[in-house]
Amino acid sequence: MPGSDADFAGSDGNERFSDKPSGRVSVSGSFDGSLDESFESSRVVARPSARWSARRSARRGRRAEFPTEPAQSTGEGTPPSTVRDAWAWLALAALGFVGGQVVSYLLLVVVAAANGQLARLQQLTTEVVPPSWVVVTGLIGLWIGFVAACVIASRTRGSGDIRHDLGLEIRPRDIVIGPVIGVLGQLVLLKLLYLPLEHVVSHLDQKLSQPAKHLTGGFPGADLAVIAVLTVVFVPVVEETFFRGLVLRSLLRIFRGAGPVVGTTLAVVSSGILFGLAHFEALQLLGLASFGVVLSVMAYKFGRLGPSIFAHATFNLLAVLSVAFPTGLAR
């Protein structure tokens, strides 16, 4: 998560974005389609019966409520429906990020004063393992900024339904898809990315795990359990809604003019880099940005945030476990 990095310890069919109003999308999309339905349709060679055709038309009608990329001539579809709206969303995301940092600091000051630790606040926040109240307060403050940006964007430049506007939807199969990607991201992707640096950076594994230790290491059982729940459950939901919902959708609309391939690539890569930069960790930037790109691809492909939420949660869970049981879980 930005600023505290537990993240790092480490149709076409109806499941993709399209320039046409009827595909499934992550950023401005038709969220009710499914790969299963698409595959089913592709196998039909005989002309369907009138009843089956009616049912298929009804399903298509439901999907059309959330068009993939709204037609420019009408401006209809899932927000942001115009480039101007997209820039407004992106500005709100920036304000939400900065505002979250400010709120986080103000809350820390208030809580530190209440605990009689105000004079030591700067020292406490920079410790390798800060007190648990520092971690929890910092997270809550940051989330306030993130959630506020998403809500304001939806209400001022969207439909007002944040689940619809940002694709906040979870389906049963996401519980399988997400964890698989999360495990591969933490145990395979990061290993491959940092393999060339193992002989260049001394004690690389220890340095890479420092942000996770800062967030979850050294706490007694109860405190560790609370922070682990926040990191594995709440962080993925908030960050995916913010980065893969608000930010990615804004960038997809902004870069749409570059074409379906170039525009989508620019948006996905840009959102991943922003995700990495938001954590303020130089050494971990490569891994976080790369995994951010993976999460953006998932949101783009599946047209909802469910798979990326579970992937992010699994990624964080492995990070927490590697800190809690350093000798019992291989990185």
Residue pairs with C-beta under 8 A, 6 or more apart in sequence:
1 7
1 139
1 142
1 215
1 231
1 235
1 238
1 239
1 279
2 97
2 142
2 239
2 278
2 279
2 280
3 101
3 104
3 138
3 142
3 278
3 279
3 280
4 135
4 138
4 139
4 142
4 211
4 214
4 215
4 279
5 211
5 212
5 214
5 215
5 279
5 281
5 284
5 288
6 211
6 212
6 215
6 216
6 231
6 235
6 316
6 319
6 320
7 235
7 279
7 288
7 291
7 312
7 315
7 316
7 319
8 190
8 208
8 209
8 211
8 212
8 279
8 281
8 284
8 287
8 288
8 319
9 186
9 208
9 209
9 212
9 318
9 319
9 320
9 321
9 322
9 323
9 331
10 185
10 186
10 187
10 190
10 208
10 287
10 291
10 315
10 318
10 319
10 322
10 331
11 23
11 24
11 33
11 35
11 38
12 18
12 23
13 23
13 24
13 33
13 35
13 38
13 39
14 23
14 24
14 30
14 33
14 34
14 35
14 37
14 38
14 63
14 303
15 24
15 33
15 34
15 35
15 38
15 301
15 302
15 303
16 23
16 24
16 25
16 68
16 300
16 301
16 303
17 23
17 24
17 25
17 26
17 27
17 28
17 29
17 68
17 69
17 252
17 260
17 264
17 300
17 303
18 25
18 68
18 69
18 260
19 68
19 69
19 256
19 260
20 68
20 69
21 64
21 67
21 68
21 69
21 70
21 71
21 76
21 77
22 30
22 60
22 63
22 64
22 67
22 68
23 29
23 30
23 33
23 67
23 68
23 69
23 303
24 30
24 31
24 32
24 33
24 63
24 68
24 302
24 303
25 31
25 66
25 68
25 69
25 78
25 167
25 300
25 303
26 167
26 244
26 248
26 249
26 252
26 296
26 298
26 299
26 300
26 301
26 302
26 303
26 304
26 305
27 78
27 167
27 248
27 249
27 251
27 252
27 253
27 267
27 299
27 300
28 67
28 68
28 69
28 70
28 77
28 78
28 79
28 80
28 81
28 249
28 252
28 253
29 66
29 67
29 68
29 78
29 167
29 303
30 63
30 64
30 65
30 66
30 67
30 68
30 78
30 303
31 66
31 164
31 167
31 169
31 303
31 304
32 59
32 62
32 63
32 65
32 66
33 59
33 63
33 303
37 59
41 56
48 56
66 77
66 78
66 164
67 76
67 77
67 78
68 77
69 77
69 252
69 256
70 76
70 77
70 78
70 81
71 77
75 81
75 82
78 159
78 164
78 165
78 249
79 85
79 89
79 153
79 154
79 157
79 158
79 159
79 165
79 249
80 86
80 88
80 89
80 157
80 158
80 249
80 250
80 253
81 253
82 253
83 253
83 254
83 256
83 257
85 157
85 158
85 253
86 249
86 250
86 251
86 253
86 254
87 250
87 254
88 153
88 156
88 157
89 153
89 157
89 246
89 249
89 250
90 247
90 250
90 251
90 254
92 149
92 152
92 153
92 156
92 246
93 149
93 153
93 242
93 246
93 247
93 250
95 145
95 149
96 145
96 146
96 148
96 149
96 150
96 152
96 242
96 246
97 145
97 146
97 149
97 278
98 145
99 144
99 145
99 148
99 149
100 141
100 142
100 143
100 144
100 145
100 146
101 141
101 142
101 145
102 141
102 145
103 141
103 142
103 144
103 145
104 137
104 138
104 139
104 140
104 141
104 142
104 145
105 141
106 141
107 137
107 138
107 140
107 141
108 121
108 125
108 134
108 137
108 138
108 141
109 118
109 121
111 133
111 137
112 118
112 120
112 121
112 124
115 133
117 124
117 131
124 130
124 131
124 134
125 134
125 138
127 214
128 210
128 213
128 214
128 217
128 218
129 213
129 214
129 217
129 218
129 219
130 214
132 219
132 223
132 226
132 227
135 215
135 216
135 227
136 226
136 227
136 230
139 230
139 234
139 235
143 234
143 238
146 238
146 239
146 241
146 242
147 238
147 241
147 242
149 242
149 246
150 162
150 166
150 241
150 242
150 245
150 246
151 162
153 165
153 246
154 160
154 161
154 162
154 165
154 166
158 165
159 165
162 168
162 241
163 169
165 245
165 249
166 241
166 245
166 246
166 249
166 305
167 244
167 245
167 249
167 299
167 303
167 304
167 305
168 241
168 245
168 304
168 305
169 304
169 305
169 306
170 304
170 305
170 306
170 309
170 310
171 304
171 306
174 302
174 304
174 306
174 307
174 309
174 310
175 310
177 298
177 302
177 307
177 310
177 311
178 298
178 306
178 307
178 308
178 309
178 310
178 311
178 312
178 313
178 314
179 310
179 311
179 313
179 314
180 311
181 294
181 298
181 307
181 311
181 314
182 310
182 311
182 312
182 313
182 314
182 315
182 317
182 318
183 314
183 318
185 291
185 294
185 311
185 315
186 314
186 315
186 318
186 319
187 318
187 330
187 331
189 287
189 290
189 291
189 294
190 208
190 287
190 291
190 331
191 331
193 286
193 287
193 290
194 204
194 208
194 286
194 287
197 204
198 204
201 207
201 283
205 331
207 283
208 283
208 284
208 287
208 331
209 319
209 322
209 323
209 331
211 279
211 281
211 284
212 319
212 320
212 322
212 323
213 323
215 227
215 231
216 224
216 227
216 228
216 231
216 319
216 320
216 323
216 324
217 323
217 324
219 227
224 324
228 317
228 320
228 324
231 316
231 319
231 320
232 313
232 316
232 317
232 320
233 313
235 312
235 316
236 309
236 310
236 312
236 313
236 316
237 309
239 275
239 312
240 295
240 299
240 305
240 308
240 309
240 312
241 305
243 271
243 274
243 275
243 278
243 292
243 295
243 296
244 271
244 295
244 296
244 298
244 299
244 305
244 308
245 299
245 305
247 271
247 274
248 267
248 268
248 271
248 296
248 299
248 300
251 266
251 267
251 270
251 271
252 263
252 264
252 267
252 300
254 267
255 262
255 263
255 264
255 266
255 267
255 270
256 263
257 263
258 266
264 300
267 296
268 293
268 296
268 297
268 300
269 293
269 296
271 292
271 293
271 296
272 289
272 290
272 291
272 292
272 293
272 294
272 295
272 296
273 289
273 292
273 293
274 292
275 288
275 289
275 292
275 295
275 296
276 284
276 285
276 286
276 287
276 288
276 289
276 290
276 292
277 285
277 289
279 285
279 288
281 288
291 315
294 311
295 308
295 311
295 312
296 308
298 307
298 308
298 311
299 305
299 307
299 308
302 308
318 329
321 329
322 329
322 331
